């Protein structure tokens, strides 16, 4: 186990750019992942999408058998241990609490890649108010065409009260269906509301039938978007969106169930 971590550390020292060790700019780019690491990034996103729709089997399929997971001083040393100890709770939390990604970087060296993400989770869980900034580092190993997660390090802290000039309130203010809600089939429309008005640049829905990109036809910045669907049937769904208001850009997710 130690030799594996030493090897990972060596790879990181080769692939992290020097600028990563300096303070981030005041308005960081949302995504700075090079093309060579996009496959690894897709596996990271697929892992989170599986958690948000409660698909434990799909989430586990993206982990290596010997995955090493660090979180809040705790450690899980295999996929089997994670499945037994925390997978269920992580899926439940991901389905209940919306998340927004603020910044992401990454790199690769041969069959190894790293993806580092900063974000914020805000909502309620089991009756408790949640507002935390999060960091996540994942190391992945490529076998053939498949990138599997071999190491995860999760950390979070209570979000600080914003300064008067800060713009920490998420752009997405409401959605229909709401995050965590249960609606009746068929579902023909998804609505998103933004404040201030934002340009909706990308929307995808993940569900029982796989990933479904949604065409956004409205131009400019709008306060409300109504996106027609072809009648979603029963299942768990996750909506991933990307929007911009002026120079500010955000990504976020929400999940719902159709019955």
N, C-alpha and C positions, 0 to 999 in steps of 0.2 A: 504493500500500500504506500509506504514512504517513497520507494523508488519511483512509483507512478506519479506522485505529487511533485517530486523533484523534476521529473521530465516535463510535466505540465508547466512548472515555473520557468524552466528554461525556454520552452516554446513561447510563453507569454513575454519574456524579456526580449525575444527576437521580433515579435510581431506587434507589440504595443508601440505606437509612434511616440517620439520624444514629447510632442505637444500634449500627450495624454497625462503627463506628470505636472503640467502647469495648470493654474486655476482656469476653469472653463470660462468662455465669454459670457457676458451678461445675457445675451439672447442666443443660446446654443442651437446648433442645427438639430433637427429631430433625428435624422438618420445619417450616420457616417460609416456604413458598412460597405466594404469594397465588394466588387462583383465576385471575387473568388470565394467570399464567405457567405454569399446569398443563399446557397443551399443549406448551410448550417443555420442561418437565420430563419429559413422556412421551417426547419424542424423545431426551433424554439417557439415560433408562432403557433405551429400545429399542436405542440404540447399544451400551451396555454388555452388554445381553442377547445381542445378535448376536455380540459378541466372545467371550462366555463359551460360546456353543454353536458357535463356529468358523465362523459364517456371514459371511464377508468381504463378500459382495455386499450383504447387508442392512446391514452397518455402513457401507459406502461410500455407500449410497443416502441416508443421513442426513447426509452432509457436503456442503457447497456445493463447487462446483468450485474456488473460490479460497480454501478454508479455510486458515487460518494456525495452525500448531500449534507451541507452545513446550514444550520439556521438557528439563530439566537443561542449559540453555545451548544446546541444539540447536534448530533451526528447520526446519520443512517448510512450503512456501509454496503447496501445492496438494493437491487430493485425489489426483491422479496420483502426486505425489511421496511422499505418505504410503503409498499402496498399494504403491509400489515399495520403500520403505525400511523401514517399521516395522510395517505392519499385521499381517503374519504373526506377528511376535514378540509383539505386543500380544495377539493372539488366543490364542496358545499360553500366555502367562503368565496371562491371565484364566481360561483353562480349568483351569490347574493349581493356582492359589493362591486360596483363598477370600478374600472381601472382606467387610468390615462397614462400613456407613455410620453415622457417629456424629452428624453434623449437616448440615443443608442449608438454605440460604437462597436467595432469588431475587427477581426483579422484572421488570417489563416497561414499555415505553414505546412504544406504537404497534406497528410491525412488528418491533421488536427486544426481546429478552429476555436475561436473564443467570441462570445457575444456578450456585451455588457450593456445593461439597460437601467435607466433611471425613470421613476414614475411616481404616481400618487394613486392611492386607493381612498375613496371617500363614499360613505354610505352608512348602513347599519347592519349589524350581525348579531342575532340572538338578543335583540333588544338593546344592544350597546352601540353608541355612535362611534364610527370609525373615520379617522382622517389622518393618514400616515403617508410620509414620503418613503419610497422603496428603492432599493438597489438590488440588482441581480447580476451575477456572473455565471455563465454557462460555458463549459468546455465540451467540445464535441469531437468525436472520432468518425472518420468516414470509412465505411466498408463497402466497396463497390460503389453504388450510386446513393447509398443511404448514409445520412448523418445521424448518429445516435449520441445522446447526451451522456457523458461520462462523469461530469462533476457539476454540481450546482451550489452556489453560495448565495443565500438570501439574507437580506438585512432590511430593517425598517426603523423609523423613528417618528415620533409625533410631529405632525406638520406645525411649523412655526406660524404665529399670527402674522399675516401679511402687513407690509408697510403700506401707507396710503397710496403710494405710487405703484404698488405691485399689482400684477394681473394674474393672481393665482386661482381665481374662480374658473372652473372648467367651462369651456365654450358651450358644451351641450348642457342645456338646462332641463330638458324634458324629452321623453320619447314615448311613442305609442306603437306597440305595447311597452309598458314600463319595465324597467329592469326587475327580474324576479317574478314577473306576473304570469298568470295562466290565462290563456284566451281560447276561444272556441274556434274550431276549424270550420271552413277554410279561412285562412288569413290572407286578405287581398291587398293590404296596404301597411307600410311602415312609415311612421312620421317622426321627424327629428326637429327639435327646436333649439336655436342657438341665440346667445346673447353675449356680446354684441352680434349682429348679423355676420354670418360667415359664409365662405365659399366651400361647399361640400365637394371635395375632390375625389373621394374614393369611398365606396361602400361594398362590403361583401357580407354574405350571410352563410354561416356554416350550420348544417343540419344533417338529418339522416341521409339525404341524397348527396352529401358532399359539400363542396364550396361553390357558392353561387354569386358571381359578380353582379352588381346592380347598376344599371345605366343611370347616370345623373345628367339630366338634360338642361336643368336650370343654369343660367349664366349669372355671373356676378355674386355678390354677397347677399344672402337672404336670411331672414329670421326663422323661416319654417320651410321644411321640405317634406313633400308627400310622395313616397316612392311606391309605384304600383308593383304588385307581385302576382304570380300566376296561381294563387290559391295554395298557400302552404298547408300541408296536412299535419296530422299528429306527430309530435316529436319535440326534442329539445333543440333550440336554435340560439346561435350567438351572432350578433351584428358587430362587425368591426368597421369603424369609420375614420376618415382622415379629413380634417377641415382646416381652413385658414381664415383669420381675420386680420387684415393688414399684414404686418410682418410676423405675426404670431401664428404658429401652426401646432395642431394637436392631433393625437390619435387617441381613440378610446373604444370601449366595448360595452355592450349590455346584452343580457341573455333573457330568454323567456321560453315558455312552454306552450305548445298548441295541443289541445285535446279535442 
